[in-house]
Amino acid sequence: MRIDHVIYGTSDLDAGAAGFQSAGLTVVPGGAHEGIGTHNRLVPLEGSYIEILAVLDPAMAAASPIGRLIAERIARGDGWIGWAVAVPDAPAVAARLGVSLVEVRREGSASLAGLTEALTEPFLPFFIEREDTTGPGAVERIELSGDARRLAAWLDGAELPVDVRAGEPALRAVTLGGRRL
C-alpha cells in the first residue's frame, strides 16, 4: 500500500493549474471523467501525482452521486479534497470495508473502493487499483485532521506517511520535496 495521489479541488481548472505552476511544479493535461462531470490536470511526481480537479459539466455532476459530492466540496472553496492509496486488489478492500466498488474511466480505467466515504470524510483515503500499484511515491507526508483510530482501521494497520490530529475531518496539507503545500 502506498499513497497514489492527492486531489486539489478548484472552481477554475486554469487558475488551479496556474497556482501549481507558479509554485514551480509541472502541470500536464488530464481529461474528463466519463459520467461524473469532472475534468482534471495532473502534476506528475515520481511514482505519484497531484490531481487538480474541477467540475466540467454541472448538470452531469449533479446527476452523478460522485460528481455531486465533488461539486459540493469544491463549492466550499478551493483546496485539498482527498487522497488515494494504491492497492493490488480493490475488490478485496471493498469487501473488507463493506463499501462499494466504482469504475472510473478517463483514457483507461481504475477500480476505486471507498470513494463515497472518502469524499464525505476527507481524512480517509479511497483505494485505487490500476495496472501499476507498486513502487514508492513522491508524496512525503500528508497532514490530516480527524479520527486517528478510524483511519488506522480503514487502512487495516498499514503504515503510511500521515500525521493525524484531532479536528474536523480534512486533508490539511501535503509535503513534497520538503515543501508543505
C-alpha positions in Angstrom: 0.0 0.0 0.0 1.3 3.5 -0.9 -0.1 7.0 -1.5 -1.1 7.0 -5.1 -2.2 10.6 -5.5 -3.7 13.7 -3.7 -6.6 15.7 -5.1 -6.9 19.5 -5.1 -10.4 20.8 -5.9 -10.8 24.1 -7.7 -13.7 26.1 -9.2 -11.5 27.1 -12.1 -9.2 24.5 -13.6 -7.0 27.0 -15.4 -6.5 29.1 -12.3 -5.8 26.0 -10.1 -3.2 24.7 -12.6 -1.6 28.2 -12.7 -1.2 28.1 -8.9 0.7 24.9 -9.0 2.8 26.1 -12.0 3.7 29.3 -10.0 4.9 27.1 -7.2 7.4 25.6 -9.7 5.5 22.4 -10.4 4.9 21.0 -13.9 1.2 20.7 -14.8 0.2 18.4 -17.7 -3.2 17.9 -19.4 -5.6 15.3 -17.9 -9.0 14.6 -19.2 -12.7 14.3 -18.4 -14.2 11.6 -16.1 -17.0 9.8 -18.0 -20.4 10.1 -16.4 -19.1 12.2 -13.4 -19.0 15.7 -14.9 -15.4 16.5 -13.8 -12.1 17.0 -15.5 -8.6 17.4 -14.3 -5.0 18.4 -14.9 -2.1 16.5 -13.3 1.2 17.3 -11.6 3.3 14.2 -12.2 5.5 13.2 -9.4 7.9 10.3 -9.1 5.5 7.4 -8.6 2.5 9.5 -7.6 0.8 12.7 -8.7 -1.4 15.7 -7.7 -4.8 15.7 -9.4 -6.2 19.2 -9.9 -9.9 18.6 -10.2 -12.8 20.8 -11.3 -16.4 20.4 -12.5 -16.7 20.4 -16.3 -20.4 19.8 -16.7 -22.5 20.9 -13.8 -25.6 19.1 -15.0 -23.7 15.8 -15.4 -22.1 16.3 -12.0 -25.5 16.9 -10.3 -26.8 13.7 -11.9 -23.9 11.6 -10.6 -23.6 10.8 -6.8 -19.8 11.1 -7.0 -19.9 14.3 -9.2 -22.4 15.8 -6.8 -20.1 15.2 -3.8 -17.2 16.7 -5.6 -19.1 19.7 -6.7 -20.4 20.3 -3.2 -16.9 20.2 -1.8 -15.5 22.5 -4.4 -18.3 25.0 -3.8 -17.0 25.5 -0.3 -13.7 26.8 -1.7 -10.5 25.6 -3.5 -8.3 23.3 -1.6 -7.3 19.7 -0.8 -10.3 17.4 -1.1 -9.0 13.9 -1.0 -6.3 11.3 -1.4 -5.9 7.8 -2.8 -4.0 4.8 -1.7 -2.8 2.3 -4.4 -3.7 -1.3 -3.7 -3.3 -4.5 -5.7 -6.9 -5.7 -5.1 -9.6 -3.0 -4.8 -12.5 -5.6 -4.7 -10.9 -7.2 -1.6 -10.6 -3.9 0.1 -14.2 -3.0 -0.7 -15.3 -6.4 0.7 -13.3 -5.8 3.9 -14.7 -2.4 4.5 -18.3 -3.2 3.2 -18.1 -0.3 0.7 -19.0 0.0 -2.9 -16.6 -0.5 -5.8 -16.6 2.1 -8.6 -15.1 2.0 -12.0 -13.8 5.4 -13.3 -12.8 5.9 -16.9 -10.6 8.5 -18.4 -8.3 7.2 -21.1 -8.2 3.8 -19.3 -10.0 2.7 -16.1 -9.4 2.2 -12.4 -11.3 0.4 -9.7 -12.0 2.5 -6.6 -13.1 1.3 -3.2 -14.4 3.7 -0.6 -14.7 6.7 -2.8 -18.0 8.0 -1.4 -16.8 7.6 2.2 -13.5 9.4 1.4 -15.4 12.3 -0.3 -17.7 12.5 2.8 -14.9 12.2 5.4 -11.8 13.6 3.6 -9.3 12.4 6.1 -10.0 8.9 4.8 -8.4 7.8 1.6 -10.1 5.9 -1.1 -8.3 2.8 -2.6 -7.4 2.6 -6.2 -6.4 -0.4 -8.3 -4.8 0.1 -11.6 -2.2 -1.8 -13.6 0.9 -0.4 -11.7 0.3 -0.1 -8.0 3.9 -0.8 -6.9 6.9 1.4 -6.2 7.4 4.4 -4.0 5.6 7.6 -4.4 6.9 11.2 -4.1 4.3 12.4 -1.6 6.5 12.7 1.5 3.8 13.3 4.0 0.1 14.1 4.4 -1.3 16.2 7.3 -4.9 15.3 8.3 -7.4 16.1 10.9 -9.9 13.5 12.0 -10.2 10.3 14.0 -6.8 8.5 14.0 -8.2 5.2 15.2 -10.8 5.2 12.4 -8.1 5.9 9.9 -5.9 3.1 11.2 -8.8 0.6 11.0 -9.7 1.9 7.4 -6.0 1.3 6.4 -6.0 -2.1 8.0 -2.9 -1.1 10.0 -0.8 -0.1 7.0 1.9 2.3 7.8 1.8 5.4 5.6 3.4 8.8 6.0 0.5 10.6 7.5 0.1 12.9 10.6 -3.3 13.0 12.1 -4.6 15.5 14.7 -8.0 15.9 16.2 -10.4 18.2 14.5 -12.9 18.5 11.7 -12.2 15.7 9.1 -9.9 17.2 6.5 -6.8 16.8 4.4 -4.8 19.8 5.7 -1.5 19.8 3.8 0.8 17.7 1.5 4.6 17.7 1.7 6.6 17.3 -1.5 10.3 17.8 -1.8 10.5 19.2 1.7 7.8 21.8 0.8 4.5 21.9 2.6 1.7 22.7 0.2 
